[in-house]
Amino acid sequence: MSREGALEGRWWGEFEFAPGDVKLWRLGTYALWAERTGTEFRLASRRDEESSESLAVALPVPSVPDDVTRTRYGVREAAHSLRLSPATADRAVVVKSRDPFIVPPGGAVTVFVSSPVWVQVALTDPHRPLQEEPVRRPSDTWFGPDTMTGDLGYAVRTSVRYDLAHVPAEPHRVVSVARIRNQAGTPLPLARMRLPLPYLSLFADREGRLWTEAVSLDRNDDDDLAEIKLGRSAPREAGPCERVAEPRESMTASPIFRSFAGLLGLRTSREAYERVVE
């Protein structure tokens, strides 16, 4: 990938700054400014709910608006570039179907979920992280069978889609694919679903759309148990892709057996969460 002005639809990459340069990225309602002085980089951001414009590359602007708070980072005079990177959410996201949906015995469904991307900003040469934040911070939510058992996650306010054509292609959101198979003899109601985004990589397709690996759930018995498998590459629906970010967390370091607790109480065996080739 080239530097500034990467491929179509891509807002991330390495960006050069001369002293006095100011650049603006606008991703949906999120705006990020970066300014370089002699020995500082200054970053500022805000969310404007009345704006939905997305710019795929950095836009040179005269200055940072006066009403935006700047964070100043002291750097060496030799520091002249920043790297912007996309990342998944730092917690699992919980999505809720607006309408009741049931997978009958022997049935299967593919679900598409869109979640906001996190923007990471770092110095280059050498790499030094400065800050990260979501383009839109989701609400906090608790996911579990009771108030004592479960995990804190994010509530994603989006419709669960069953047709990729109905998922808007937006540069500031991440598409995750969940494949659910009900091989049991009783119906499987889908109400809320928790996606373990910190354990998933990010991939970019040819248009710059962001994807994670697919998550597969297989229910084999007439109970609330299911097996989870995570793909090793981008889902087939994405077409040709390149990996642009590794998972935030290693699956071997943090178990994910509660990723769908409350929807399908999951087996905790190591084999149930083995990564498999899509």
C-alpha positions in Angstrom: 0.0 0.0 0.0 1.3 3.4 -0.9 1.5 6.3 1.5 -0.8 9.3 1.5 -3.7 8.8 -0.8 -3.6 5.0 -0.4 -6.1 2.9 -2.4 -9.6 3.9 -3.1 -11.8 4.1 0.0 -8.9 3.7 2.4 -8.3 6.4 5.0 -5.5 4.7 6.9 -1.7 4.6 6.2 1.3 6.7 6.7 1.0 10.5 6.3 3.9 13.0 6.0 3.7 16.4 7.7 5.9 19.4 7.1 6.1 22.0 10.0 2.8 23.8 10.1 0.8 21.2 8.2 -2.8 20.4 9.4 -4.8 17.5 8.0 -8.4 16.5 8.5 -10.0 13.0 8.3 -13.8 12.8 8.3 -15.4 9.4 8.9 -19.1 9.6 9.2 -19.9 11.9 12.1 -16.3 11.7 13.4 -13.7 14.3 12.5 -9.9 14.1 13.4 -7.4 16.8 13.0 -3.6 16.4 13.2 -1.2 19.3 13.2 2.6 19.4 13.3 4.7 22.1 14.8 8.5 22.1 15.3 8.6 19.7 18.2 4.9 18.7 18.7 2.1 16.8 17.1 -1.3 18.1 18.1 -4.4 15.9 17.7 -8.1 17.0 18.1 -11.4 15.3 17.4 -15.1 15.7 17.7 -18.3 14.1 16.5 -20.9 16.1 14.6 -24.2 14.4 14.5 -25.3 16.6 11.6 -22.6 15.5 9.3 -22.2 12.1 7.6 -19.5 12.9 5.0 -16.6 10.4 4.8 -13.3 11.3 3.2 -11.1 8.4 2.2 -7.8 10.4 2.4 -6.4 13.2 4.6 -7.6 16.7 3.5 -5.2 19.6 4.1 -6.9 22.4 6.0 -5.7 25.8 7.2 -6.0 25.2 10.9 -7.7 23.3 13.7 -11.1 24.9 14.7 -10.8 27.1 17.8 -13.7 25.2 19.6 -11.9 21.8 19.5 -9.7 20.8 22.4 -6.2 19.8 21.3 -4.0 17.1 22.9 -0.3 18.0 22.5 2.4 15.3 22.1 6.1 16.3 22.4 8.3 14.8 19.7 11.7 15.1 18.2 12.2 17.5 15.3 12.9 14.5 13.1 9.4 13.2 13.7 7.5 14.1 10.5 4.9 11.4 9.9 1.9 9.8 11.5 0.3 6.4 10.9 -3.4 5.9 11.1 -4.6 2.4 11.6 -8.1 0.8 11.9 -8.8 -1.5 14.8 -11.7 -3.6 16.1 -13.6 -2.6 19.3 -11.7 -3.2 22.5 -14.6 -5.1 24.0 -17.1 -7.6 22.6 -20.1 -6.0 20.9 -23.7 -7.1 21.6 -26.3 -6.9 18.9 -30.0 -7.4 19.3 -32.4 -8.3 16.5 -35.2 -5.8 16.2 -37.6 -8.6 15.1 -37.9 -12.1 16.6 -35.9 -14.6 14.5 -35.9 -18.3 14.9 -33.6 -20.9 13.2 -35.7 -24.1 12.8 -34.3 -27.6 13.5 -31.9 -28.5 10.7 -31.8 -24.8 9.6 -28.9 -22.4 9.0 -28.5 -18.7 8.7 -25.8 -16.2 7.8 -25.9 -12.9 9.7 -24.1 -9.7 8.8 -23.3 -7.3 11.6 -21.8 -3.8 11.2 -19.9 -2.2 14.1 -17.9 1.1 14.4 -14.2 1.1 13.8 -11.5 2.3 16.2 -8.9 4.8 14.9 -5.4 4.4 16.1 -2.8 7.2 15.7 0.9 6.6 16.1 4.3 8.1 15.4 6.4 6.3 12.8 10.1 5.6 12.7 10.1 4.4 15.5 6.5 3.4 16.1 5.1 5.2 19.1 1.3 4.9 19.9 -0.3 8.3 20.6 -4.1 7.7 21.0 -7.0 5.6 19.8 -10.8 6.2 19.9 -13.9 4.9 18.1 -15.5 6.9 15.3 -18.7 6.4 17.4 -18.5 5.1 20.9 -21.2 2.5 21.5 -23.2 2.4 24.8 -21.9 0.1 27.6 -24.0 -3.1 28.1 -23.8 -6.1 30.4 -24.1 -9.5 28.7 -24.8 -12.6 30.8 -27.4 -14.7 32.5 -27.5 -12.5 35.6 -25.8 -9.5 37.2 -23.1 -11.6 38.8 -22.1 -13.7 35.7 -21.2 -12.2 32.4 -19.0 -9.5 30.8 -19.1 -5.8 30.0 -19.4 -5.1 26.3 -20.7 -2.5 23.8 -24.3 -2.3 22.6 -24.2 -1.8 18.8 -27.3 0.0 17.6 -27.7 -1.5 14.2 -30.0 -3.9 12.5 -28.9 -7.5 12.1 -28.8 -8.1 8.4 -29.4 -11.4 6.6 -28.5 -10.1 3.1 -25.1 -8.4 2.5 -26.8 -6.2 -0.1 -28.6 -4.5 2.8 -25.4 -3.7 4.7 -24.2 -0.1 3.7 -20.5 -0.1 2.5 -19.0 2.6 4.9 -15.3 3.2 5.4 -15.8 3.8 9.1 -17.5 0.5 10.0 -16.5 -3.1 10.2 -18.6 -6.0 8.8 -18.6 -9.3 10.7 -20.2 -12.5 9.4 -21.8 -15.0 11.8 -22.8 -18.4 10.4 -25.3 -20.2 12.7 -26.4 -23.8 12.2 -29.1 -25.5 14.3 -28.6 -29.2 14.0 -30.7 -30.0 17.1 -34.3 -31.1 17.1 -35.7 -28.0 18.6 -36.0 -24.4 17.3 -33.2 -21.9 18.1 -34.4 -18.4 18.9 -31.9 -15.6 18.2 -32.4 -12.6 20.4 -29.0 -11.1 21.3 -25.7 -12.1 19.9 -22.2 -11.2 21.3 -19.3 -11.0 18.9 -15.8 -11.4 20.3 -14.2 -8.6 18.3 -11.0 -8.2 20.3 -10.1 -11.8 19.1 -10.7 -11.0 15.5 -8.4 -9.5 12.8 -9.3 -6.8 10.3 -9.2 -7.2 6.5 -9.7 -4.7 3.7 -11.3 -5.6 0.4 -10.5 -3.8 -2.9 -12.8 -0.9 -2.2 -11.5 -0.4 1.3 -14.4 -2.0 3.2 -13.3 -3.5 6.5 -14.1 -7.1 7.5 -13.3 -9.5 10.3 -13.0 -13.3 10.2 -16.3 -15.1 10.2 -17.7 -16.6 13.4 -19.4 -20.0 13.1 -21.8 -21.4 15.7 -23.0 -25.0 15.5 -25.7 -26.2 17.8 -25.8 -30.0 17.9 -27.9 -31.0 20.8 -31.4 -30.1 22.1 -29.9 -27.8 24.8 -28.2 -24.4 25.0 -24.7 -25.7 24.0 -23.0 -24.7 20.8 -19.5 -24.8 19.3 -17.7 -21.6 18.1 -15.1 -21.5 15.4 -13.3 -18.5 14.1 -12.0 -18.3 10.5 -8.4 -17.8 9.7 -9.0 -15.4 6.8 -11.5 -12.9 5.5 -15.0 -14.4 4.9 -15.7 -15.5 1.3 -18.4 -12.8 0.9 -15.6 -10.2 1.1 -13.7 -11.4 -2.0 -10.0 -10.7 -2.3 -8.7 -9.0 0.8 -5.5 -8.1 2.7 -5.0 -8.3 6.4 -4.6 -4.8 7.9 -4.7 -5.4 11.6 -4.1 -8.4 14.0 -6.4 -9.3 16.8 -6.1 -7.2 20.0 -6.0 -10.3 22.2 -4.7 -13.8 21.8 -7.3 -16.5 22.1 -4.7 -18.6 24.1 -4.3 -15.8 26.6 -8.0 -15.0 27.1 -10.7 -17.6 26.8 -13.8 -16.7 24.8 -16.2 -19.4 25.9 -18.6 -16.7 27.2 -18.7 -14.9 23.9 -22.3 -15.9 23.4 -23.4 -16.6 27.0 -27.1 -15.9 27.4 -27.8 -16.8 23.8 -26.4 -20.3 23.7 -24.4 -21.4 26.8 -21.2 -22.5 25.2 -19.0 -25.5 25.7 -15.7 -24.5 27.2 -13.6 -27.2 25.7 -10.5 -26.1 23.9 -11.6 -27.8 20.7 -14.8 -25.8 20.6 -12.9 -22.6 19.9 -10.3 -23.8 17.5 -9.6 -21.4 14.6 -10.4 -23.1 11.3 -9.9 -22.2 7.7 -12.9 -20.5 6.2 
